[in-house]
Amino acid sequence: MIQRAFFAGLFLATLSACAPQVPDSGQGVGFDNSLEAQRQREAALAQGGYRVPDTVLPPEGSAEATAAETTRILEATRPGAADSAALNSGVAPVQASPANPTPATVGNAGISDENNFDAVAERQTIESDAERIANNAAQYEVVQPEALPERTGDDQPNIVAFALSTKHPKGQSVYARAGFGGEDRARRNCAAYASPDQAQIDFLARGGPARDRKGIDPDGDGYACGWDPAPFRKATQG
């Protein structure tokens, strides 16, 4: 009986020795959480001997350094900063405020302030307006119209005068026409003129409207090659 108990105890001891050791998860991985290690850390912090790792400081040219420089520039160029003009290429910043004078009052002659009642009222008075009107009236000069010069050296018929001397519309037969060919002859002969105006001038110069030597007024209205006097009449009526 005693031997059986001895062998049972020996077997349990062997099993406990072979079992794996589970680490204490409360310490964390890679940390010494013993009482002695805690005391050493507390002593180092109390004496100021704890060194901050270099990675906490932003290296030169990093995003942190750029952000710091940007903050410095914004602070230096804010309205009222002493060195804002130096950082702004020597040009003083414009203060956008209704109290600022208009550009025209600070020497900018390219912008007119005639629509600004307050600005104009500061420079002009009723007396100055009256003086300016009087000066303009003194310089006013009436130019008398002159008669139009007479046409010289031109024996061609005046189609404008002819248009105003007639009353009937285009296409109304007034003069008798006789001959062969009719419309076909008029179409061929009218093709030789650069415009209906030129055709009408030559038509009048050859005895028109009573006579039609070239057959360019087959309907007898007195207007050659489709020439129309209506635009000339309308121009004189305004």
C-alpha positions as CSV (number, residue, x, y, z in Angstrom):
1,M,0.0,0.0,0.0
2,I,2.8,2.3,0.9
3,Q,4.6,1.5,-2.3
4,R,1.5,2.2,-4.4
5,A,1.2,5.7,-2.9
6,F,4.9,6.3,-3.5
7,F,4.6,5.4,-7.2
8,A,1.5,7.6,-7.6
9,G,3.2,10.6,-6.1
10,L,6.3,10.1,-8.2
11,F,4.1,9.9,-11.4
12,L,2.3,13.2,-10.6
13,A,5.6,14.9,-10.0
14,T,6.9,13.8,-13.3
15,L,3.8,15.1,-15.1
16,S,4.1,18.5,-13.5
17,A,7.8,18.8,-14.5
18,C,6.9,18.0,-18.2
19,A,4.1,20.6,-18.4
20,P,4.9,23.8,-20.5
21,Q,5.4,27.1,-18.6
22,V,2.7,29.7,-19.5
23,P,4.1,33.3,-19.3
24,D,2.3,36.0,-17.4
25,S,0.4,38.0,-20.0
26,G,0.1,41.0,-17.6
27,Q,3.8,41.8,-18.1
28,G,3.5,42.3,-21.8
29,V,5.9,41.2,-24.5
30,G,9.5,42.4,-24.0
31,F,8.9,44.3,-20.8
32,D,10.4,43.6,-17.4
33,N,7.6,44.2,-14.9
34,S,9.4,43.0,-11.8
35,L,9.4,45.1,-8.7
36,E,13.1,46.0,-9.1
37,A,12.6,47.2,-12.7
38,Q,9.7,49.4,-11.6
39,R,11.8,51.0,-8.9
40,Q,14.6,51.7,-11.3
41,R,12.2,53.5,-13.8
42,E,10.7,55.6,-11.1
43,A,14.1,56.6,-9.8
44,A,15.2,57.6,-13.3
45,L,12.1,59.8,-13.9
46,A,12.4,61.4,-10.5
47,Q,16.1,62.4,-11.2
48,G,15.4,63.6,-14.7
49,G,17.6,61.1,-16.2
50,Y,15.0,59.6,-18.5
51,R,16.1,60.3,-22.1
52,V,13.5,61.1,-24.8
53,P,14.0,59.0,-27.9
54,D,15.4,60.9,-30.9
55,T,12.4,59.8,-33.1
56,V,10.1,62.2,-31.1
57,L,11.9,65.3,-32.6
58,P,11.0,65.9,-36.3
59,P,14.0,65.5,-38.6
60,E,14.9,68.4,-41.0
61,G,12.8,68.5,-44.1
62,S,10.0,66.3,-42.6
63,A,6.3,67.0,-42.7
64,E,6.4,68.2,-39.1
65,A,9.2,70.7,-39.9
66,T,7.2,72.0,-42.9
67,A,4.1,72.4,-40.8
68,A,6.1,74.3,-38.2
69,E,7.6,76.7,-40.8
70,T,4.2,77.3,-42.4
71,T,2.7,78.2,-39.0
72,R,5.6,80.6,-38.4
73,I,5.0,82.3,-41.8
74,L,1.3,82.6,-41.2
75,E,1.9,84.2,-37.8
76,A,4.4,86.6,-39.2
77,T,2.2,87.7,-42.1
78,R,-1.0,88.2,-40.2
79,P,-2.4,91.8,-40.3
80,G,-0.4,94.0,-37.9
81,A,2.7,91.8,-37.8
82,A,5.9,93.8,-37.6
83,D,7.7,91.9,-40.3
84,S,4.7,91.2,-42.6
85,A,5.9,93.8,-45.2
86,A,9.4,92.1,-45.4
87,L,7.8,88.7,-46.0
88,N,5.4,90.1,-48.6
89,S,8.1,91.2,-51.1
90,G,8.2,94.7,-49.7
91,V,4.5,95.4,-50.5
92,A,2.3,96.3,-47.6
93,P,-0.7,94.0,-47.3
94,V,-4.1,95.5,-48.4
95,Q,-6.5,96.0,-45.6
96,A,-9.9,95.0,-46.9
97,S,-12.2,97.3,-44.9
98,P,-15.0,99.7,-45.8
99,A,-13.1,102.4,-44.0
100,N,-10.3,102.3,-46.5
101,P,-10.3,105.0,-49.2
102,T,-11.3,104.2,-52.7
103,P,-8.4,103.5,-55.2
104,A,-9.1,106.7,-57.0
105,T,-8.4,108.8,-53.9
106,V,-5.0,107.3,-53.4
107,G,-3.5,108.1,-56.7
108,N,-5.0,105.5,-59.0
109,A,-6.2,107.6,-61.9
110,G,-7.3,104.5,-63.9
111,I,-10.5,104.0,-61.9
112,S,-13.2,106.6,-61.9
113,D,-15.2,107.4,-58.8
114,E,-17.8,109.6,-60.5
115,N,-20.6,107.3,-59.3
116,N,-19.5,107.7,-55.7
117,F,-21.6,110.6,-54.4
118,D,-19.5,111.1,-51.2
119,A,-16.2,111.2,-53.2
120,V,-17.5,113.7,-55.7
121,A,-19.1,115.8,-53.1
122,E,-15.8,116.3,-51.4
123,R,-14.2,117.7,-54.5
124,Q,-17.1,119.6,-56.2
125,T,-19.7,122.1,-55.1
126,I,-22.6,123.9,-56.7
127,E,-20.3,126.9,-57.4
128,S,-17.7,124.7,-59.0
129,D,-20.3,123.1,-61.2
130,A,-21.7,126.4,-62.3
131,E,-18.1,127.5,-63.2
132,R,-17.5,124.4,-65.2
133,I,-20.8,124.8,-67.1
134,A,-19.9,128.4,-67.9
135,N,-16.5,127.4,-69.2
136,N,-18.0,124.7,-71.5
137,A,-20.5,127.2,-72.8
138,A,-17.8,129.7,-73.6
139,Q,-16.0,127.0,-75.7
140,Y,-19.1,125.9,-77.5
141,E,-19.0,126.8,-81.2
142,V,-21.9,126.5,-83.7
143,V,-20.8,125.3,-87.2
144,Q,-23.0,126.6,-89.9
145,P,-24.0,124.1,-92.6
146,E,-22.7,124.6,-96.1
147,A,-24.3,123.8,-99.4
148,L,-23.3,120.5,-101.0
149,P,-20.9,121.0,-103.9
150,E,-22.3,120.6,-107.4
151,R,-21.4,117.5,-109.3
152,T,-19.0,118.4,-112.1
153,G,-17.3,116.5,-114.9
154,D,-19.9,113.7,-114.8
155,D,-22.5,113.5,-117.6
156,Q,-24.0,110.2,-116.5
157,P,-27.7,110.2,-115.4
158,N,-28.4,110.4,-111.7
159,I,-30.5,107.3,-110.8
160,V,-31.3,108.8,-107.3
161,A,-32.9,111.8,-108.9
162,F,-34.7,109.6,-111.3
163,A,-36.0,107.4,-108.6
164,L,-37.4,110.4,-106.7
165,S,-39.0,111.8,-109.9
166,T,-41.1,108.6,-110.4
167,K,-44.1,107.3,-108.4
168,H,-45.1,104.0,-109.9
169,P,-43.7,100.8,-108.4
170,K,-41.5,98.2,-110.1
171,G,-43.3,96.0,-112.6
172,Q,-46.0,98.5,-113.5
173,S,-46.0,99.0,-117.3
174,V,-45.8,102.6,-118.3
175,Y,-44.0,102.7,-121.6
176,A,-44.8,100.7,-124.8
177,R,-42.2,98.1,-125.8
178,A,-42.0,96.4,-129.2
179,G,-39.4,94.1,-130.5
180,F,-38.4,90.5,-130.7
181,G,-36.8,88.4,-128.1
182,G,-38.5,89.9,-125.1
183,E,-37.3,88.3,-121.8
184,D,-34.6,86.2,-123.4
185,R,-32.9,89.2,-125.0
186,A,-33.2,91.2,-121.7
187,R,-31.6,88.3,-119.8
188,R,-28.6,88.1,-122.2
189,N,-28.0,91.9,-122.3
190,C,-28.5,92.4,-118.5
191,A,-25.7,89.8,-117.9
192,A,-23.2,92.3,-119.3
193,Y,-23.7,94.8,-116.4
194,A,-22.1,94.5,-113.0
195,S,-25.3,95.5,-111.1
196,P,-28.8,96.8,-111.7
197,D,-27.7,100.3,-110.9
198,Q,-25.1,100.2,-113.7
199,A,-27.8,98.8,-116.1
200,Q,-30.2,101.7,-115.1
201,I,-27.6,104.3,-115.7
202,D,-26.8,103.0,-119.2
203,F,-30.5,102.6,-119.9
204,L,-31.2,106.3,-119.1
205,A,-28.1,107.4,-121.0
206,R,-29.4,105.6,-124.1
207,G,-32.7,107.5,-124.1
208,G,-34.6,105.6,-121.4
209,P,-37.1,105.3,-120.0
210,A,-39.0,106.3,-123.1
211,R,-36.7,104.3,-125.4
212,D,-35.2,100.9,-124.8
213,R,-32.4,100.5,-127.4
214,K,-31.0,97.3,-125.8
215,G,-34.2,95.6,-124.8
216,I,-33.4,95.6,-121.1
217,D,-36.8,96.9,-120.0
218,P,-39.2,94.4,-121.6
219,D,-42.1,95.1,-119.3
220,G,-42.0,98.9,-119.9
221,D,-41.9,100.0,-116.3
222,G,-38.9,102.3,-117.0
223,Y,-36.6,100.3,-114.7
224,A,-33.9,98.2,-116.5
225,C,-32.7,94.7,-115.5
226,G,-35.0,94.6,-112.4
227,W,-33.7,97.8,-111.0
228,D,-35.9,99.1,-108.1
229,P,-36.3,102.7,-107.1
230,A,-38.1,101.9,-103.8
231,P,-34.9,101.9,-101.6
232,F,-34.0,105.4,-102.7
233,R,-37.5,106.7,-102.0
234,K,-37.5,105.1,-98.6
235,A,-34.1,106.7,-97.7
236,T,-35.4,110.2,-98.2
237,Q,-38.4,109.5,-96.0
238,G,-36.2,108.7,-93.0
